[in-house]
Amino acid sequence: MSLNERLNNDLKSAMKAKEKEKLTLIRSVKAEFKKKEIDEGPLSGEVEVQILLKMIKQRREAAAGFRQGGAEDRALNEDWEAEQLEGYLPPPPSEEEIDSAITEEVAKIPQAERSPRSMGVVMKALQARFAGRPVDGKALAAKIKAKL
């Protein structure tokens, strides 16, 4: 089942159950998808995941801001929305999968050329390899740096 189909099914069930918060959240996701679709044409799975990751990041940042401002109830709502959005993401690659991919990509680089400067090449290849799946870029960069 595609992400859009899952959203449509969840939208219908939220309407039937009269879950206003979930209904609003799903509608906002569909609106973001529609905006991007109008701008760029049909969306791929990778683009949909990028949109979801962006929305999750926005909610996490908003929750932190609300906590600093003393609005804990609003921060909890933002956290809840982020958790709901995370439920639509595909599973992230396992640690073993990431480690083996890093090893493969580093092996493609000649030994004499391996340096921190070649990190960008490896990072770009891994991002293409794991496109459409949520990967922590900072953790990935740290692992690549350790292998180089």
N, C-alpha and C positions, 0 to 999 in steps of 0.2 A: 504494500500500500504506500503510495507516495505521500509526501509531507502535506501537500495540498488536500488530498483526500482525507487524511487524518484530521486536519484542521476543520474541514467541512463536517465530518462525522461528530467531532467534539463540539462544534458550533451547534449542531442540531440537538445533541444531548443536553448541552447547557441551556438551550432555549426551553426544552421540555422540562428540565429540572428547575428552571427559573433561577439559575446561578448568574446573577448580574455581573459579579467581578470577573468570572471566567469568560463570560460572553464578551465583555468589554475588551479583555486581553486578547482573545482570539480575533476579534474584529480589528484590533490595532495591528496584529501581525498580518492579517490578510490585506489591510490597507497599505502596509509597508511593501508587501509583495507586489501589490497592484501598482504602486508608485514606481517601483524599480522596473516592472514589466513595461510600463508605458514609456519609461526613459530608454530602456535597452532592448526591449523585445522579450520573447519567451525566456523564462528563468530556468537555469540548470539547478541541479541539486546542490552544487557547491555554492552558488549565489544565495540560495535560500538559507543554507547553513550560515553563511557570512552575515546575512541580515539578522538571523536569530542571535548569533554571537554578539553582534553590535547592540541589539536590544537588551540582551542580558547584561552586558557591560554598562549600559546606560542605567539600568535598574540598580545594579550594585553601587555605582557611583552616587546615584540619588539617595539610596539607603544610607550611605556613609554621610552624606550631607545632612540628611534629616536627623541622624544620630548626633551630629555635631551641634545642630540647632536645637536639640532637645525634643524633637518630635518622634518619639519612639514608635507610636502607633503607625505613623506614615512610613517609617523605616521598615517595620514589619510587613506592611503591605507591599512595599517594593521588593523585599526579600521573597515574599510569597510568589509574586509575579515572576521573578527571576527563576525560582525553582520550577514553576509551571512551564516556563519556556525551555528550561533545560531538559524537560521530559520529551521534547520534540527533536532534540539533537540525536544524531546517530551515535553509536557507542564509539568512544575514543580508541585509538590504537593502543594495544597493550605495551608494557615496558619492553618486553622481549621483541615485539615487532619493531618498535622504535630503535632499539639497540642494533638489531640485525640490519635494518635499513641504513643506519648511520655507518655501520661497518662496511656494507656494500658500497655506499657512495664514497667513503674515504678511500676504499681500495681502488676505485676508478682513477684516483688522482695519483700521478707518479710520486714515488717517495721523495724525490728531490724538490718537488713543488709543494709538499705539504707544509703549511704554515698557517698562522691565524688569518692571513690574507685570503686563503682558499676557503674560509668558512662560508663566505657568501654563496659560492658555487654549490656547496653541500646543502646549505639551508634552502636555496631555491629549488634544488632537486627534491628535497624532502617535502617541501610545501606542495609541490606538484604531485608528489606521490600520495600524500595524505589529504589532498583536496577533498572537501566535502565532509571531513571528519574533524571534530574539534581537537586541536593540539595546542598545548601551552608553548608559545614561542620562546619564552625566556628559558624554560626548562630544556627545551630542545637545543637552544643555542649553547647552554652550559654543557650539555652532553657532547655536542659537536666539538666544542673547545677542548674538552677533556680528551677526546680521541685524537685531536690534531696535536 
